[in-house]
Amino acid sequence: MKGFLLQWLRNTDRFFSRLTRWVKGLLGYKPNWPVMVAAYRGYGRKEKAFLKGRVLKDRRIIARNVNSRWRALINNYKRFSSKEIGGARLQLRIGENEIQLVTDEEGYFWFDGPLPLPLPDSEAQWREAQIDVISTPFRKVDVKASGSLLVPQPQAEFGIISDIDDTILQTDVTSLLKLRVLYHTLLKSAALRRSFSQAAAFFQAMHRGHQSGPCNPVFYVSNSPWNLYDLLEEFLRLNGLPDGPILLRDFGIPYQEHPKKYKGHKHSSIVRILETYPELPFVLIGDSGEKDAYVYWAVAQEFPGRIAATYIRDVRSGRRARRIARFINNVGADIQLVQGYSEAARDAARRGLMLMETFEQYRKEKKL
């Protein structure tokens, strides 16, 4: 019922948006609002890429280092009342590949497929993608933006896939009627949001593994809407967490690219990552507040031998922890239910995934 209502509201909004544009066109109205591109970090190999973004009316969000709850409320209102631009034509350039795209009704564009001209060898993990918006309905524009594409290095030992909410970012998803979730979402900026103790040290140590520098790719998968992308990107930066693609979902609408295979946004996103890097094992990190343990176990069954470790952070809910512990015991899953990231670090070091001294070094540097 909830999904039906959300879809009905979305379709109604689309209808009136189209009707408004049509009437304005008949009256000779020429839009002059500024256009912006929200470029989301992508990932791939030299021969393949997945990159997504959105074309929107620029709402002039002043977001960096915001410490005022009033300003945070204004910014978050603008994020959730975004004005998307469907039917925008753009050119995406990845290496020597030029790809013509058109945004959908929600303003999204994406490329997911092989690259006719493989990317050249490079020591850099991140490759640049150029985005040129050529036109929107009723007018031509010239809007340029750049995106980033993660291409792991050959020496990567494994990849890391992590949830965000209540895994690294305090969200309080288990609160009564999710009232604290609403409070955090509406009245807090990235600078006002809290990360969990020692999360940055653990992720950085795993990111580094046994190499002399950061090498193992990190991916963040969350059920949060794309509207919060820029806030989450800034949160990672402010809290010393590794850069990585942030894979979110369209607000209230199921993931669109593979509807026949759809088993939930997190599952679909993780499967796409594992299929992109068939030679890499992965570590999965989540929390007991939602269904991470069940999703991760299902992925491990589909990709036997590919999951090097799974860590579920206990959100301090005894009922949920006991339920997950029973599930782990019943299916015999190799899932570690941990109280904190020091416990996860000790287990990861025992498995040979990272060095405990690296974790301690990052912990002391960040005073965690």
C-alpha positions as CSV (number, residue, x, y, z in Angstrom):
1,M,0.0,0.0,0.0
2,K,2.8,2.4,0.9
3,G,4.6,1.7,-2.4
4,F,1.4,2.2,-4.4
5,L,0.7,5.5,-2.7
6,L,4.3,6.8,-3.3
7,Q,4.1,5.7,-6.9
8,W,0.7,7.5,-7.3
9,L,2.0,10.7,-5.8
10,R,5.1,10.6,-8.0
11,N,3.0,10.0,-11.1
12,T,0.6,12.8,-10.2
13,D,3.5,15.2,-9.6
14,R,5.0,14.2,-13.0
15,F,1.7,14.8,-14.8
16,F,1.3,18.3,-13.4
17,S,4.9,19.1,-14.1
18,R,4.5,18.1,-17.7
19,L,1.2,20.0,-17.9
20,T,2.9,23.1,-16.5
21,R,5.7,22.9,-19.0
22,W,3.3,22.4,-21.9
23,V,1.2,25.4,-20.9
24,K,4.2,27.6,-20.5
25,G,5.5,26.5,-23.9
26,L,2.2,27.5,-25.5
27,L,2.4,30.9,-23.8
28,G,5.9,31.4,-25.2
29,Y,7.6,31.2,-21.8
30,K,11.4,30.7,-22.0
31,P,12.9,29.3,-18.8
32,N,16.0,31.1,-17.5
33,W,16.6,29.2,-14.2
34,P,20.2,28.0,-13.7
35,V,20.9,24.4,-14.4
36,M,23.3,22.2,-12.3
37,V,24.6,18.7,-12.6
38,A,24.8,16.4,-9.5
39,A,27.6,14.0,-10.5
40,Y,27.8,10.9,-8.4
41,R,31.0,8.9,-8.0
42,G,31.1,5.9,-10.3
43,Y,33.2,2.8,-10.6
44,G,34.4,0.3,-13.1
45,R,37.4,-1.3,-14.9
46,K,39.4,-0.2,-17.8
47,E,36.8,-1.9,-20.1
48,K,33.6,-1.1,-18.2
49,A,32.0,1.7,-16.2
50,F,29.0,2.5,-14.1
51,L,28.4,6.2,-13.6
52,K,25.2,8.1,-12.6
53,G,24.1,11.6,-12.0
54,R,21.2,14.0,-12.1
55,V,20.3,17.3,-13.9
56,L,18.5,19.7,-11.6
57,K,17.5,23.3,-11.2
58,D,20.1,24.9,-9.1
59,R,18.7,25.5,-5.6
60,R,21.8,27.3,-4.3
61,I,22.5,25.0,-1.4
62,I,25.1,26.4,0.9
63,A,26.3,23.2,2.5
64,R,30.0,23.1,3.4
65,N,30.8,23.2,7.2
66,V,27.3,24.3,8.2
67,N,27.0,24.4,12.0
68,S,23.5,26.0,12.2
69,R,20.4,23.8,12.6
70,W,18.3,26.5,10.9
71,R,20.6,26.5,7.9
72,A,20.7,22.7,7.9
73,L,16.8,22.7,7.9
74,I,16.8,25.1,4.9
75,N,19.4,23.0,3.0
76,N,17.6,19.8,3.7
77,Y,14.3,21.3,2.6
78,K,15.9,22.3,-0.7
79,R,17.4,18.8,-1.1
80,F,14.1,17.1,-0.8
81,S,12.2,19.6,-2.9
82,S,14.6,19.3,-5.8
83,K,13.4,20.3,-9.2
84,E,14.6,17.7,-11.6
85,I,15.0,18.3,-15.4
86,G,13.8,15.4,-17.5
87,G,14.6,15.2,-21.2
88,A,18.0,17.0,-20.8
89,R,20.5,16.0,-23.5
90,L,24.1,15.6,-22.4
91,Q,27.4,14.2,-23.5
92,L,29.5,12.0,-21.2
93,R,33.2,11.6,-21.8
94,I,35.1,8.8,-20.1
95,G,38.7,8.5,-21.4
96,E,38.4,8.7,-25.2
97,N,34.8,7.5,-25.1
98,E,32.0,9.9,-25.9
99,I,28.5,8.8,-24.9
100,Q,25.2,10.6,-25.6
101,L,22.6,10.4,-22.9
102,V,19.2,11.8,-22.1
103,T,17.8,12.3,-18.5
104,D,14.7,10.4,-17.5
105,E,11.6,12.0,-15.9
106,E,13.4,12.3,-12.5
107,G,16.4,14.0,-14.1
108,Y,18.7,11.0,-13.7
109,F,21.2,9.8,-16.3
110,W,23.5,6.8,-16.1
111,F,25.8,4.7,-18.1
112,D,26.3,1.1,-17.2
113,G,28.2,-1.0,-19.8
114,P,31.4,-1.7,-21.7
115,L,33.7,1.0,-22.9
116,P,34.4,0.7,-26.6
117,L,37.8,2.3,-26.0
118,P,39.4,0.9,-22.8
119,L,40.9,3.4,-20.3
120,P,44.7,3.7,-20.4
121,D,46.8,2.3,-17.6
122,S,47.3,4.7,-14.7
123,E,48.6,4.7,-11.2
124,A,45.6,6.7,-10.0
125,Q,42.6,4.9,-8.5
126,W,40.3,7.7,-9.7
127,R,39.6,8.7,-13.3
128,E,37.9,11.8,-14.4
129,A,34.7,11.9,-16.4
130,Q,33.5,15.0,-18.2
131,I,29.8,15.8,-18.4
132,D,28.4,18.4,-20.8
133,V,24.7,19.3,-20.7
134,I,23.8,20.5,-24.2
135,S,20.1,21.2,-23.9
136,T,17.0,21.0,-21.7
137,P,13.4,21.1,-23.0
138,F,12.7,24.5,-24.6
139,R,16.3,25.8,-24.6
140,K,20.0,25.1,-25.3
141,V,22.4,25.3,-22.4
142,D,26.1,24.9,-21.9
143,V,26.7,23.4,-18.4
144,K,29.8,21.5,-17.6
145,A,30.7,19.3,-14.7
146,S,33.2,16.6,-13.8
147,G,32.6,13.2,-12.2
148,S,34.9,10.6,-10.7
149,L,35.3,6.9,-11.6
150,L,36.9,4.4,-9.3
151,V,39.2,1.9,-11.1
152,P,40.9,-0.3,-8.5
153,Q,44.6,-0.9,-8.8
154,P,45.9,-4.4,-9.6
155,Q,47.5,-4.7,-6.2
156,A,44.1,-4.4,-4.4
157,E,43.7,-7.3,-2.0
158,F,40.0,-7.1,-1.5
159,G,37.1,-4.6,-1.7
160,I,35.0,-3.2,1.1
161,I,31.2,-2.7,0.8
162,S,29.6,-0.8,3.7
163,D,26.2,0.4,4.8
164,I,26.0,4.0,6.0
165,D,23.1,4.6,8.4
166,D,23.9,3.3,11.9
167,T,27.0,1.6,10.5
168,I,29.2,4.7,10.3
169,L,26.6,7.5,10.6
170,Q,24.5,7.8,13.7
171,T,20.9,7.7,12.5
172,D,18.9,6.0,15.3
173,V,16.8,4.0,12.9
174,T,15.5,1.9,15.8
175,S,14.0,4.9,17.6
176,L,10.3,5.0,18.3
177,L,8.4,5.9,15.1
178,K,11.8,6.8,13.7
179,L,11.4,10.3,15.2
180,R,15.2,10.6,15.8
181,V,15.8,9.7,12.2
182,L,13.6,12.6,11.1
183,Y,15.4,14.9,13.6
184,H,18.9,13.9,12.2
185,T,17.7,14.1,8.6
186,L,16.0,17.5,8.8
187,L,17.9,19.5,11.4
188,K,21.5,18.3,11.0
189,S,24.2,19.1,8.5
190,A,27.2,16.9,7.7
191,A,29.2,18.9,10.3
192,L,26.6,18.2,12.9
193,R,26.2,14.5,12.2
194,R,28.2,12.0,14.3
195,S,30.3,9.1,13.2
196,F,30.8,6.1,15.5
197,S,33.9,5.7,17.6
198,Q,36.9,4.2,15.8
199,A,35.0,3.8,12.5
200,A,37.4,5.9,10.6
201,A,40.4,4.0,12.0
202,F,38.9,0.7,11.0
203,F,37.9,1.7,7.5
204,Q,41.3,3.4,6.8
205,A,43.2,0.3,8.1
206,M,41.0,-2.0,5.9
207,H,41.5,0.5,3.0
208,R,45.2,0.1,3.3
209,G,45.4,-3.6,4.1
210,H,49.0,-4.8,3.8
211,Q,50.0,-2.2,1.3
212,S,52.2,0.9,1.9
213,G,49.2,3.2,1.1
214,P,45.4,3.1,0.6
215,C,44.7,0.6,-2.1
216,N,41.6,-1.6,-1.3
217,P,38.5,0.0,-2.9
218,V,35.6,1.1,-0.6
219,F,32.0,1.3,-1.7
220,Y,29.1,2.7,0.4
221,V,25.6,1.3,-0.2
222,S,22.6,2.8,1.6
223,N,18.8,3.0,1.4
224,S,19.0,6.8,1.9
225,P,17.7,8.8,-1.1
226,W,20.0,10.4,-3.7
227,N,18.8,13.8,-2.4
228,L,21.3,13.4,0.5
229,Y,24.3,12.5,-1.7
230,D,26.2,15.8,-1.2
231,L,25.6,15.7,2.6
232,L,26.9,12.1,2.9
233,E,29.9,12.9,0.7
234,E,30.8,15.8,3.0
235,F,30.2,13.6,6.1
236,L,32.8,11.1,4.9
237,R,35.3,13.8,4.3
238,L,34.8,15.5,7.6
239,N,35.1,12.3,9.5
240,G,38.2,10.9,7.9
241,L,36.5,8.0,6.1
242,P,37.9,6.7,2.8
243,D,36.5,8.1,-0.5
244,G,34.4,5.7,-2.4
245,P,31.3,5.5,-4.6
246,I,28.1,6.3,-2.6
247,L,25.2,4.2,-4.0
248,L,21.8,5.4,-2.9
249,R,18.2,5.0,-4.2
250,D,15.6,7.1,-5.8
251,F,13.2,8.4,-3.1
252,G,10.3,5.9,-2.8
253,I,10.8,4.2,-6.1
254,P,12.5,0.8,-6.6
255,Y,15.9,0.6,-8.4
256,Q,15.3,0.9,-12.1
257,E,18.2,-0.6,-14.1
258,H,17.4,-4.3,-13.5
259,P,13.7,-4.5,-12.5
260,K,13.4,-8.3,-13.2
261,K,16.3,-9.0,-10.9
262,Y,15.2,-6.6,-8.2
263,K,15.5,-8.0,-4.7
264,G,16.1,-4.7,-2.9
265,H,18.4,-1.8,-3.6
266,K,21.3,-3.0,-1.4
267,H,21.2,-6.5,-2.8
268,S,21.1,-5.2,-6.4
269,S,23.9,-2.7,-5.8
270,I,26.2,-5.3,-4.1
271,V,25.6,-7.8,-6.9
272,R,26.6,-5.3,-9.5
273,I,29.8,-4.5,-7.7
274,L,30.8,-8.2,-7.3
275,E,30.0,-8.8,-11.0
276,T,32.2,-5.8,-12.0
277,Y,35.2,-7.2,-10.1
278,P,35.0,-11.0,-10.4
279,E,38.6,-11.4,-9.2
280,L,38.2,-9.5,-5.9
281,P,37.0,-10.9,-2.6
282,F,34.9,-8.5,-0.5
283,V,34.3,-7.6,3.1
284,L,30.7,-6.6,3.9
285,I,30.0,-4.2,6.8
286,G,26.6,-3.3,8.2
287,D,24.5,-3.0,11.3
288,S,21.7,-4.8,13.2
289,G,19.2,-2.0,12.8
290,E,17.9,-3.1,9.5
291,K,18.3,-6.3,7.3
292,D,22.0,-6.1,6.5
293,A,22.8,-9.5,7.9
294,Y,20.1,-11.2,5.8
295,V,21.1,-9.3,2.6
296,Y,24.8,-10.1,3.1
297,W,24.1,-13.8,3.8
298,A,22.0,-14.0,0.6
299,V,24.9,-12.4,-1.4
300,A,27.4,-14.9,0.1
301,Q,25.2,-17.8,-1.0
302,E,25.1,-16.4,-4.6
303,F,28.8,-15.8,-4.7
304,P,30.5,-18.6,-2.8
305,G,34.1,-18.0,-1.8
306,R,33.8,-14.3,-2.6
307,I,33.0,-12.9,0.8
308,A,36.2,-12.7,3.0
309,A,34.4,-11.5,6.1
310,T,31.1,-9.9,7.2
311,Y,30.7,-7.5,10.2
312,I,27.4,-6.4,11.7
313,R,27.6,-3.6,14.2
314,D,25.2,-4.1,17.1
315,V,23.0,-1.0,17.4
316,R,22.4,-1.7,21.1
317,S,19.0,-3.3,20.6
318,G,18.9,-6.5,22.6
319,R,15.9,-7.9,20.7
320,R,17.4,-7.3,17.3
321,A,20.8,-8.6,18.3
322,R,19.3,-11.8,19.7
323,R,17.2,-12.3,16.5
324,I,20.3,-11.9,14.3
325,A,22.4,-14.1,16.6
326,R,19.8,-16.9,16.2
327,F,19.8,-16.4,12.4
328,I,23.6,-16.7,12.3
329,N,23.5,-19.8,14.4
330,N,20.7,-21.4,12.4
331,V,22.2,-20.9,9.0
332,G,25.8,-21.4,10.1
333,A,26.8,-18.0,8.5
334,D,30.3,-16.6,8.9
335,I,29.0,-13.3,10.2
336,Q,30.6,-11.4,13.1
337,L,28.1,-9.5,15.3
338,V,30.4,-6.9,16.9
339,Q,29.9,-4.3,19.7
340,G,32.4,-1.8,18.2
341,Y,35.1,-1.4,15.6
342,S,38.0,-2.4,17.9
343,E,36.4,-5.9,18.0
344,A,36.0,-5.9,14.2
345,A,39.6,-4.8,13.8
346,R,40.9,-7.7,16.0
347,D,39.0,-10.2,13.9
348,A,40.1,-8.7,10.6
349,A,43.7,-8.8,11.7
350,R,43.3,-12.4,12.7
351,R,42.0,-13.2,9.2
352,G,45.0,-11.4,7.7
353,L,42.9,-8.6,6.2
354,M,44.7,-5.8,7.9
355,L,47.5,-5.0,10.4
356,M,46.4,-4.2,14.0
357,E,49.3,-1.7,14.3
358,T,47.8,0.2,11.3
359,F,44.5,0.4,13.1
360,E,46.2,1.7,16.2
361,Q,48.1,4.3,14.3
362,Y,45.0,5.7,12.7
363,R,43.2,5.6,16.0
364,K,45.9,7.6,17.7
365,E,46.1,10.1,14.9
366,K,42.4,10.7,15.0
367,K,42.3,10.4,18.8
368,L,39.5,7.8,18.6
